């Protein structure tokens, strides 16, 4: 994919680095020549010095051929303008960072396909860390669906048991499902089947409803 990033701040550069690692073609647009130099020399992406909300700069950067645009400029108003321009040039995926919730509706109306609230993400991560310290990571989806990443400890009941045995256990919350399994942090994540045995020290991904999170944790960690 060809991804055009508006903004070479911390988030823009970090995003560019990740996309390069995933072997996407990336271009960054920013007013700051030093930021462009760093992105070009250290991150290894194409850079275009200038305003990411000026049509001539975006056209030079190839917005017409972009598969995705990420708006991570210094304020919401600029991101809104970039979203509108990306929509105008027919970019299929338009992702925007949002600082203030007042911009959620304008960004969506203007054409953002994904809106990432930096405040909401930070607050959610902190709440999860306080409320569920046993969980390595947690991802929230619409309609109260949560995906948890948990490590199987020595004391865990599920260690040495199969996925089928766990699913049939009456203490495992109904409607929850083990959807991923990783034997070691350096190993690939796999989709387990009923015969997969959960080993001590391995990691599981479990999908459940928000009201069942505590029960899932107690069952896996107990």
N, C-alpha and C positions, 0 to 999 in steps of 0.2 A: 504493500500500500504506500501511496504517497501522502504523507501527513504534513500539513502546514501548521506551525505553532506561532501564534501571535504573542510575543513576550518572552524575553530571555532572562527572567528573574529566576529565583530558586526553583519554583515549581516548573517553569518552562524548561529549564535546563535539565532538571531531574527527569521530567517526562521524555525529553529528547533522548537522554541516555538510555532509558528503558526501551524506547522504541527502536533505537539503533541495535541494542542487544537482541531484540526480536526480529532484526533484519528488515525493518521497514526503511523506506527512503524518507528522510526527514529534512525539512527546511524550517529555519527560524527567522522571524522578522522582529527587529527591535531598533529603537532609535539610538541606543547606546553603542558606539563603535567598539568599546572595550568588551561589552557583553557579547557582541557578534564575533569578535576575535576569539574569545574564550570558547564560544560554542563551536566555532569552526576548527580551532586548533586542538582543543582538549576533548570535545565530545565527538567531533568528526561529522558534523552535519553541514549542509549548505546554509548560508546566512544571507540575509538581505537587509541592509541598513536603511532604516526609514520607518515611517509610521505604518503600523499594521491596520490602520483604518483609512488609508489612502489607496484609491483604486489603482493608480499607476504602480505603486509598490507591490500590491497584491498580484497584479497581472504579471509583473516581472518575476514574482516568486512562483508563478504557475498555479494560481488558485483555480483556474478553469479545469486543470487536470487533477486537482487534489481529491483524494478519496475521503479525507477527513480534515477538518480544521479544529484546532484546540485554541480557545480564547482564554489566555491567562495573563491578560494585561493588568496594569496597576490599579484600575478601578472598574466598577461594574458598568459605568456608562460607556467606557471604551470597549469593553467586552460585548455590550449590547450592539454597538455599532459594527463590530467585526462579525458578529453573528448575522446581522442583517445583510452585510456585504457577501458573506459566504452563502447565505440562502439565495441571494440574487444571482450568484454565479453557479448555482446548482450543485453545491457540495452536498453529497448524500448524508454524511455524518458530521454534525456540528456540536462540539462539546464546549461548554463554557463553565469557567469557575464563577462562583457567586459569593460575594462577601455579605451582602445584606438581602434578607428575604423579600424585601419590597420589589426586588428585580426578578423574582421567580416567574411571575406571570408575564412581564414584558419579554423576558428571554425566551420563554416557551412560545409566546405568540409570534415573536419575530422569526423563530425557526430553529432554536436550539433543540437538538434531539436528545441531549443529555445535559443536565445541569448539576454541577457538583458544588454543594455548599461546604466551604472550608470550615466554617464555624460548626455546622451540624456534625460533620465528620469528627472533628476534634472532641466535641462534647460527647458524642456517642462512644468514641474510643475510651474516654476517661470514665464514663459511667459504667461501661462494660468491665473495665479494669478494677473498678471499686466493687461492683456488684458480683462479678464472677471472676475472681482472681485465678481460679483453676483453669480457665479457658485461655488457650494461647492466642486465638483470634476468633472474632465473631462477625458475621456479615448479615445484615438485615435486608429482607426483601419485603415487597408489598404484601398486604393481607396478613401481617404478623408472622411471617415465615423467617426462621433463623437458621443459619448454617454455622455450626460450632467446630472448632478444631481442638481436639483433646488428645493428650498423651496417655497411653496405657501404663499405669504404674504397677509396681510389684504387688501392691495390695489389692489391685483391681480384680473384681470377680470375673471380668470378661477375658482376662489374660488366659491364653491357651484354649479359649472356647471359639467355636466357629460362628460366623455371622448368622447362620440359620438357627443355632442354639440360642443366641442372644435375642433374635427376633421373636422366638417362641416363648421367651421368658416373660412371665406375667408382670415382672417389675419394670420391664422396658416399656416406656410410655407408648401407648398405641398411637399410630400415625407418624412415629419417628422412623427414620431410616438411615442406615450407614451407607453413605454414597461414595466414600473415598477411603483409601488405605495406603499408608506409607510405612514401610518397614524401617527406614532410616532416613534422616534429613537429607542425605545425599542421593537417595534412591528416588525413582520416579513415582509419582502418585498413580495408583491403579484403581480401577473400579472393581470392588470385590464381588464375589458371588457367595452363595450359601456355604460353600466348602472352605472359604478363606478363614484361616486360623489367625486370631489376633494375638500377636506376640508382645511380651513385655518390652517396653521402650518404643513401641511403634506408635504411629499417630493415625487417628481416624477423623473423618469428616462426617458429621451427622446433621441431617436436616430435621427440624422439628418446629413446633409452634411456640410462639413466645411464652405462652403460659406453661409450657412443659420443660423449659430450659433447666430449671433447678432440679427437676426429677431426673433428667438425662444426665446431668453432671453428677448427681449423687449416685446414680446407678453405675456409671462408667468409672468414677473415681473411688467408689466404695470398696 
